Amino acid sequence: MTNSLFINGKQVEYTTEENLLEVIRKAGFNVPTLCYRSDLTKFGACRMCVVEVEYPNGRVVVNSSCTMPPEPNIKVKTNTDRVRKIRKTVLELLLSNHDRECTTCERSGSCELQKYAEEYGIKDLRYVQKKKEDYLAIDNTNPALVRDSNKCILCGACVRACDEYQGHAVLGFANRGSKTVVQPMAGKNLSDVDCVFCGQCKAVCPTGALTIRNEVNEVWAEINNPNKKVVVQVAPAVRVAIGEMFNMPAGENVIGKIYAAMRQIGFDLVFDTNFAADLTIMEEATEFLTRIKKGENLPLFTSCCQAWVRYVETQHPDMVNHLSTCKSPQSMLSSVIKDFLPTRKEGYTKDNIVVVSIMPCTAKKAEIKRNQLTKDGKFDTDYVLTTQEFGQMIKSAGIDLKTIEPEMADSPFGEYTGAATIFGASGGVAEAAARTAYYMVTGENIANNDIVELRGVDSSAYNKSVTLDIKGTKVTIRVVSTLREAEKAIQEIKAGTANFQLLEVMACPGGCVNGGGQPISCNTPEKRALRAEGLYNEDQKDTEFRRSHENKDIKKLYAEFLGEPNSHKCHELLHTSYSDQFTGSYKDI
């Protein structure tokens, strides 16, 4: 049913919009907001989105547009003197209680509070600023995230994200009145609670209260060390998101430009994590079929997502044997690089190789510190930079990603198939595994590579399933996005009602395209859909092969170095184990 109302004198139709804010934005107008996130509960905390509403009976009120449903024939004004004064007062109050050392803040230039303060011309504050001696200590104990309560504006977005996406409620409000803070339970550090490192709290934070643990300077130091060989790899989802940091459209695939920028920055070798995604499929599909044959430890849980692995270890330690023993693609490639290159490339030794990975994910920073991902006392991966950090690195090197000429990755770990690319979207791992598992069983390629039932990155697709017929054998695959949905699947398994044999879990809504380390650009369902579309476009149009078992360099690696999938050498380099007691799983954090 279509109704209409008036916005700044313009008649506007609306249908299913949940609130007035969405109608306003759909009509091409906008109002500021600090707490609103379209796929989280409407909270109305910041009051920045207030508008003046005149009802047909002549009554005029001021209301927050994010919590008010649209009503027929009302007249909405978004910039009256009254509402602008309210917004300006809100900003002044927030700034008076805010650490305003903007030049040294990780979010300087991308802070929403800073942006609105500039737009509303806030130069002087009428309110007494909080004293430095009253500032709270910064929590930098977490391997992925830094929490600075002095920059928190109590918008509650992080609290809602942790609860509504992950069902975890690591963060919450404490105290009352002017003493109110957002913090982990009992005032603990983030390192002392069951944070899964997904970074979705940071992704929705409008200020510098939650930021990524930045390691750009450490990586620059390695690059400029003449005694080091610095090798870099880049994950699938980075290629369709980093362009946004350079005023390019969401979803535009800039992988060739990324390779070129990496070389200009000074990395010695440039590889693609997509290669290892194909490698992961060879190992995981083999493992899956072995479990099917033996009827053991089913359903198989994918293990690419570190936040999911951490969740199983801490919340369901009795189910760690369901996790695939495969390392993540990041860790697989790092392990192979450090074992393979010293035997094949002059000047590269196990002592001088430094592996840096560019990831859309904050949890990968924690993953590389796992005890299980070491060999001879050395970590597989030395540094993880998120998409945001790598974008910062490109800018500081004076490189314009928009104009740089594309290049190719280095061999032998630069070739990949379309199946590897779609790892970056929810459902992509399962779809890629299904394509190769079908071939391993039948000796034939699946008739249709596009398993569309496993696709989709918005909230309606956070839980999806498909049953495949592999020459008479029925296999059901479940794909879930967010740990809240994963918990539902686990409860089905424990209740004995689960009807699936493979469970793919990605903690971030929509998968890695919406990872906690992706660009700060007001992530919306529409934007993550464009990023996913960019990945599927590469799979369908821009790669010669679409199935992991067709990767020629993968075949060569097995023939010359690894042996058969799941061989002893493969288990040494490509597989790992998990702990049913999380304590002590990480080192040197």
C-alpha positions in Angstrom: 0.0 0.0 0.0 1.3 3.4 -1.0 0.9 6.5 1.2 2.3 10.0 0.9 3.7 12.7 3.2 5.5 16.0 2.6 9.2 16.6 3.2 10.4 20.2 2.9 7.3 20.9 0.8 7.8 18.0 -1.5 5.2 15.3 -1.7 6.9 11.9 -1.2 5.4 8.4 -1.4 6.3 5.6 0.9 5.4 2.0 1.3 7.4 -0.4 3.6 9.9 2.0 5.1 10.2 1.4 8.8 10.8 4.9 9.9 10.7 8.5 8.8 14.5 8.6 8.4 14.4 6.0 5.6 11.7 7.9 3.8 13.7 11.1 4.1 16.8 9.5 2.6 14.9 7.7 -0.1 13.4 11.1 -1.2 16.9 12.5 -1.6 17.1 14.5 1.6 19.2 13.7 4.6 19.5 14.4 8.3 22.6 13.6 10.4 22.7 10.6 12.7 25.3 9.1 15.0 23.5 6.0 16.4 21.4 4.8 13.4 22.4 1.7 11.5 19.8 0.4 9.1 20.1 -3.3 10.1 20.3 -2.8 13.8 17.5 -2.0 16.3 16.4 1.6 16.2 17.8 3.2 19.3 17.2 7.0 19.1 20.1 7.7 21.4 21.9 10.5 19.8 18.9 12.8 18.9 20.9 14.2 15.9 18.2 13.1 13.4 15.4 15.2 15.0 13.0 16.8 12.5 10.0 19.1 12.9 6.7 17.3 12.1 3.4 19.1 11.5 0.3 16.9 11.7 -2.9 17.5 9.6 -4.6 18.9 12.7 -1.9 21.6 13.0 0.0 20.2 15.9 3.8 20.6 15.5 6.3 18.4 17.3 10.0 17.6 17.2 10.9 14.0 17.0 13.8 11.7 16.2 13.2 10.5 12.6 14.9 7.1 13.2 12.3 6.0 15.7 9.2 7.6 14.2 7.1 5.6 11.7 5.9 7.5 8.6 2.3 8.7 8.7 0.1 9.9 5.9 -0.1 13.6 5.1 2.3 14.8 7.8 4.6 17.7 6.9 8.2 17.2 7.7 10.9 19.9 7.9 14.5 18.8 8.2 16.3 22.1 8.7 14.2 24.5 10.7 16.0 26.8 13.1 14.6 24.8 16.0 16.0 21.4 14.9 19.3 22.9 13.9 19.7 24.4 17.3 18.9 21.1 18.9 21.5 19.3 16.8 24.1 21.9 17.5 23.4 21.6 21.3 23.8 17.8 21.0 27.1 18.2 19.3 28.4 20.7 21.9 27.4 18.4 24.7 29.1 15.4 23.1 32.2 17.4 22.3 32.5 18.7 25.9 32.8 15.1 27.1 35.0 14.0 24.3 38.8 13.6 23.9 39.3 16.1 21.1 42.9 15.2 20.2 41.7 14.6 16.6 45.1 14.8 14.8 46.4 11.8 16.6 43.1 9.8 16.5 42.8 6.7 14.3 39.5 8.0 13.0 40.6 11.5 12.1 39.1 12.3 8.7 36.5 9.5 9.0 35.0 10.4 12.3 31.2 11.1 12.1 31.3 13.4 15.1 34.2 15.4 13.6 32.3 15.7 10.3 29.1 17.0 11.9 31.1 19.4 14.1 32.6 20.9 11.0 29.3 21.0 9.1 27.5 22.7 11.9 30.3 25.2 12.5 31.2 24.2 16.1 34.1 26.3 17.0 33.5 27.1 20.7 31.8 25.1 23.4 29.3 26.6 25.9 29.9 23.7 28.2 32.9 22.8 30.5 35.1 20.2 28.9 35.9 17.0 30.8 39.3 17.2 32.6 42.2 15.2 31.4 42.7 13.7 34.8 39.2 12.2 34.6 39.9 10.3 31.4 39.7 6.6 31.5 42.6 4.3 30.6 42.8 3.1 27.0 42.3 -0.6 26.6 44.8 -1.9 24.0 45.1 -5.5 25.4 43.0 -7.0 22.6 45.0 -8.4 19.6 42.7 -6.8 17.1 40.9 -3.9 18.6 41.6 -0.8 20.7 39.0 0.6 23.0 39.1 4.3 24.1 36.1 5.2 26.3 37.2 8.9 26.2 35.9 9.0 22.7 32.7 7.1 23.3 29.5 9.1 22.7 27.2 6.4 24.2 25.3 5.8 20.9 25.0 2.1 21.7 25.8 0.9 18.2 28.6 -1.4 19.4 26.4 -2.9 22.1 23.6 -3.6 19.6 26.0 -5.0 17.0 27.6 -7.4 19.4 24.3 -8.6 20.7 22.2 -8.6 17.5 24.8 -9.9 15.1 26.7 -12.3 17.3 24.3 -12.9 20.2 27.2 -12.4 22.4 26.8 -9.2 24.4 30.5 -8.7 25.2 29.8 -5.0 25.5 27.2 -3.2 27.6 26.2 -0.1 29.4 27.4 0.4 33.0 26.8 3.0 35.7 24.3 5.8 35.5 24.0 9.5 34.6 27.3 11.3 33.8 29.2 8.1 34.9 27.6 5.9 32.2 30.2 4.0 30.1 30.2 1.3 27.5 32.5 -1.5 28.6 32.9 -5.3 28.8 31.4 -7.1 31.7 32.5 -6.0 35.2 34.8 -3.4 33.7 37.2 -6.0 32.3 39.6 -5.5 29.4 38.5 -6.8 26.0 41.3 -9.4 26.3 39.7 -10.9 29.4 36.2 -11.6 28.0 35.0 -13.9 25.2 35.4 -11.3 22.4 35.6 -13.1 19.1 37.6 -10.2 17.4 35.0 -9.9 14.6 35.3 -6.1 14.7 31.6 -5.4 14.0 31.5 -3.2 17.1 34.3 -1.1 15.5 32.6 -1.1 12.1 29.5 0.6 13.5 31.3 2.9 15.9 31.0 6.5 14.6 34.0 7.8 16.5 37.5 6.6 17.6 36.1 4.8 20.7 36.7 1.5 18.9 39.5 1.2 16.4 41.7 -1.3 14.7 45.1 -2.2 16.3 47.2 -0.4 13.7 50.5 -2.1 12.6 51.3 0.0 9.5 54.5 1.4 11.0 55.8 -2.0 11.9 55.3 -3.3 8.4 57.0 -0.2 6.9 60.0 -1.0 9.2 60.1 -4.5 7.8 60.0 -3.3 4.2 62.8 -0.8 4.8 65.0 -3.5 6.5 67.5 -4.6 3.9 68.0 -7.9 5.6 64.3 -8.9 5.2 62.3 -10.3 2.3 58.8 -9.1 2.7 56.1 -11.1 1.0 52.5 -10.0 0.8 49.2 -11.7 0.1 45.7 -10.2 -0.4 42.3 -11.7 0.5 39.4 -11.9 -2.0 37.1 -9.3 -0.4 39.7 -6.6 -0.3 39.7 -6.2 -4.1 36.0 -5.0 -4.2 36.2 -2.7 -1.2 39.5 -0.8 -1.0 38.6 1.4 -4.0 36.0 3.1 -1.8 38.9 4.7 0.1 39.9 6.4 -3.2 36.5 7.6 -4.3 35.8 4.5 -6.5 32.5 2.7 -6.6 31.7 0.0 -4.1 32.2 -3.4 -5.7 34.7 -2.3 -8.4 37.4 -5.0 -8.6 40.8 -3.3 -8.4 43.0 -6.3 -7.8 45.5 -5.4 -10.6 45.9 -1.9 -9.1 46.4 -3.5 -5.7 49.3 -5.6 -7.0 50.9 -2.6 -8.6 50.5 -0.5 -5.4 52.2 -3.3 -3.4 55.2 -3.3 -5.7 55.5 0.5 -5.5 55.3 0.3 -1.7 58.3 -2.1 -1.7 57.0 -5.6 -1.1 59.5 -8.1 -2.5 56.9 -10.6 -3.8 53.2 -10.1 -4.4 50.8 -13.1 -4.0 47.1 -13.6 -3.8 45.3 -15.4 -1.0 42.9 -16.6 -3.7 45.5 -19.2 -4.6 45.3 -20.6 -1.1 41.5 -20.4 -1.2 41.7 -22.9 -4.1 44.2 -24.9 -2.0 41.8 -24.8 0.9 39.0 -26.3 -1.2 41.2 -29.2 -2.3 42.0 -30.0 1.3 38.5 -29.3 2.8 36.6 -31.1 0.0 38.8 -34.1 0.5 38.3 -34.0 4.3 34.6 -33.5 3.9 34.2 -36.6 1.6 36.3 -38.6 4.0 34.0 -37.7 6.9 31.0 -38.5 4.8 32.4 -41.9 4.0 33.3 -42.7 7.6 30.2 -41.0 9.1 32.4 -39.2 11.6 32.3 -35.7 13.1 29.4 -34.4 10.9 28.4 -31.9 10.1 31.8 -30.5 9.1 32.2 -26.9 10.2 34.2 -24.6 7.9 37.3 -23.1 9.6 38.1 -20.0 7.5 36.5 -17.6 9.9 38.6 -17.0 13.0 35.8 -15.4 14.9 33.7 -18.5 14.4 36.6 -20.8 15.4 37.1 -18.7 18.6 33.3 -18.9 19.3 33.3 -22.7 19.0 36.3 -23.0 21.3 34.9 -20.7 24.0 31.2 -21.4 23.8 31.0 -25.0 22.5 34.3 -26.7 23.3 32.5 -30.1 23.1 32.1 -29.4 19.3 35.7 -28.5 18.3 36.0 -31.9 16.5 33.4 -30.7 14.0 35.7 -28.0 12.8 37.6 -28.7 9.7 41.3 -29.2 10.4 42.1 -27.0 7.5 44.0 -23.8 8.3 42.4 -20.6 6.9 43.6 -19.6 3.4 45.7 -16.9 4.9 47.6 -19.4 7.2 47.9 -22.0 4.5 49.6 -19.6 2.1 51.9 -18.2 4.8 52.9 -21.7 5.8 53.6 -22.8 2.2 55.5 -19.6 1.4 57.9 -20.1 4.4 58.4 -23.8 3.5 58.5 -23.6 -0.3 60.4 -20.3 -1.1 63.7 -21.2 0.7 64.0 -24.3 -1.4 63.1 -22.7 -4.8 64.1 -19.0 -4.7 67.6 -17.6 -4.1 68.0 -15.2 -1.3 64.9 -16.4 0.6 65.5 -18.2 3.9 63.3 -19.3 6.7 64.9 -16.6 8.9 64.5 -13.6 6.5 61.0 -14.1 5.1 58.4 -11.8 6.5 54.8 -12.6 5.5 52.2 -9.8 5.5 48.6 -10.4 4.7 46.0 -7.8 3.7 42.7 -8.9 5.1 39.1 -7.5 5.4 39.0 -9.0 8.8 40.1 -7.8 12.3 40.0 -11.4 13.7 42.9 -12.4 11.4 45.1 -10.3 13.6 44.3 -12.6 16.5 44.5 -15.7 14.3 48.2 -15.3 13.5 49.0 -15.4 17.2 47.6 -18.9 17.7 50.1 -21.4 19.2 48.8 -23.9 16.7 50.0 -21.8 13.8 53.7 -21.8 14.4 56.6 -23.9 13.1 60.0 -24.0 14.7 58.9 -21.3 17.1 57.9 -18.9 14.3 54.4 -17.8 13.3 53.1 -18.7 9.9 52.0 -15.1 9.3 54.0 -12.2 10.7 51.6 -9.3 10.2 48.0 -8.7 9.3 46.9 -5.3 7.9 43.2 -4.7 7.4 41.8 -3.1 4.2 41.7 0.2 6.1 45.4 0.0 7.2 46.5 -1.0 3.7 44.6 1.9 2.2 46.4 4.2 4.7 49.7 2.7 3.6 48.9 3.3 -0.1 48.0 7.0 0.7 51.1 7.6 2.8 53.3 6.2 -0.1 51.8 8.9 -2.3 50.1 6.4 -4.6 46.8 7.2 -6.3 45.0 3.8 -6.6 42.5 5.3 -9.0 45.1 6.1 -11.7 47.8 3.5 -11.1 48.2 1.0 -14.0 47.2 -2.6 -13.1 49.8 -5.4 -12.9 49.8 -9.1 -12.3 50.7 -11.1 -9.2 53.9 -13.0 -8.9 54.1 -16.8 -9.6 53.6 -19.4 -8.4 51.0 -18.2 -5.8 49.2 -15.7 -8.0 46.9 -17.9 -10.1 43.4 -18.6 -8.9 39.9 -19.7 -10.1 36.6 -18.0 -9.8 35.7 -20.4 -6.9 38.5 -18.8 -4.8 37.2 -15.3 -5.5 33.7 -15.9 -4.1 35.2 -16.9 -0.7 34.7 -13.3 0.2 30.9 -13.5 0.3 28.7 -15.5 2.6 28.1 -18.9 0.9 31.2 -18.7 -1.3 33.2 -21.2 0.6 30.5 -23.8 0.5 29.7 -23.2 -3.1 33.4 -23.5 -4.1 33.6 -26.7 -2.0 30.5 -28.2 -3.6 31.9 -27.6 -7.1 35.1 -29.6 -6.3 33.5 -32.2 -4.1 31.1 -33.1 -6.9 34.1 -33.6 -9.3 36.0 -35.7 -6.7 33.1 -38.1 -6.3 32.0 -38.3 -10.0 35.0 -37.4 -12.1 32.7 -34.9 -13.8 32.2 -31.2 -13.3 28.9 -30.0 -11.8 26.4 -29.0 -14.4 25.8 -25.5 -13.0 28.6 -23.8 -11.2 26.2 -21.1 -9.8 24.6 -22.5 -6.7 22.4 -19.5 -6.2 20.6 -20.9 -3.2 23.8 -20.3 -1.2 24.1 -16.7 -2.2 22.9 -13.4 -0.6 24.4 -11.0 1.9 21.4 -9.2 3.4 19.6 -10.2 6.6 17.1 -12.3 4.7 20.0 -14.5 3.6 21.8 -15.0 6.9 20.5 -18.6 7.0 20.2 -20.6 3.8 20.5 -24.2 2.7 20.6 -26.4 -0.4 20.6 -30.1 -1.0 22.7 -31.4 -3.8 22.4 -34.7 -5.6 25.9 -36.1 -6.2 25.1 -39.1 -8.4 22.5 -40.4 -6.0 24.1 -39.2 -2.8 22.2 -36.4 -1.2 24.3 -33.8 0.6 22.7 -30.8 2.4 24.7 -27.7 2.9 23.8 -25.0 5.5 25.3 -21.5 5.2 24.9 -19.0 8.0 26.1 -15.5 8.5 26.5 -14.0 12.0 27.1 -16.0 15.1 23.5 -15.5 16.3 22.5 -17.7 13.3 25.4 -20.1 13.9 24.1 -20.7 17.5 20.7 -21.7 16.1 22.5 -24.3 13.9 24.5 -25.6 16.8 21.3 -26.0 18.9 19.8 -28.1 16.0 22.9 -30.3 16.0 22.7 -30.8 19.8 19.0 -31.5 19.6 19.5 -34.1 16.9 17.3 -32.3 14.4 20.1 -31.0 12.1 19.6 -32.2 8.5 22.9 -30.8 7.0 26.3 -32.3 6.6 28.3 -29.1 5.9 28.0 -25.9 7.9 29.6 -22.7 6.6 29.8 -19.9 9.1 31.0 -16.4 8.7 30.7 -14.2 11.7 30.4 -10.9 9.8 26.9 -10.1 8.3 27.2 -11.0 4.7 30.6 -12.5 5.0 34.1 -11.0 4.5 32.8 -8.3 2.1 31.5 -6.7 5.4 34.4 -7.6 7.5 35.4 -5.5 10.5 38.5 -4.2 8.7 36.8 -3.0 5.5 36.6 0.7 4.7 34.6 3.0 6.9 32.0 4.1 4.5 28.7 3.6 6.3 28.4 0.0 5.5 24.9 -0.8 4.4 23.2 -3.9 3.0 23.2 -2.2 -0.4 27.0 -1.6 -0.2 27.9 -5.1 0.9 25.6 -6.4 -2.0 27.7 -4.4 -4.5 30.9 -5.8 -3.1 29.6 -9.4 -3.3 28.4 -8.7 -6.9 31.9 -7.6 -7.7 33.2 -11.0 -6.5 30.6 -13.0 -8.4 31.3 -11.0 -11.6 35.0 -12.0 -11.4 34.0 -15.6 -10.9 31.6 -15.6 -13.9 33.5 -13.3 -16.3 37.1 -12.6 -15.4 38.7 -16.0 -14.6 39.6 -18.7 -17.1 38.5 -21.5 -14.7 35.7 -21.6 -12.1 36.6 -24.7 -10.1 39.5 -25.0 -7.7 40.6 -28.4 -9.0 41.3 -26.7 -12.4 43.9 -24.3 -11.0 47.1 -25.4 -12.9 49.5 -24.0 -10.3 47.6 -25.9 -7.6 48.0 -29.1 -9.6 51.7 -28.4 -10.0 52.2 -27.7 -6.3 50.6 -31.0 -5.4 52.6 -32.9 -8.0 56.0 -31.3 -7.1 55.7 -30.4 -3.4 52.7 -31.6 -1.4 51.7 -34.9 -2.9 48.0 -35.8 -2.7 45.4 -33.7 -0.9 45.4 -34.6 2.9 48.9 -36.2 2.6 51.3 -36.2 5.4 53.0 -33.1 4.0 49.6 -31.4 3.6 48.8 -32.1 7.2 52.1 -30.7 8.3 51.7 -27.4 6.4 48.0 -26.9 5.7 46.1 -28.4 8.7 45.9 -27.6 12.4 44.1 -28.5 15.6 41.9 -26.6 18.0 41.7 -26.5 21.8 38.7 -27.4 23.8 40.0 -25.0 26.5 40.6 -21.6 25.0 43.1 -20.5 27.7 46.6 -20.5 26.3 45.5 -20.8 22.7 47.3 -17.6 21.8 50.8 -16.4 22.6 52.5 -13.0 22.6 49.4 -10.9 22.4 
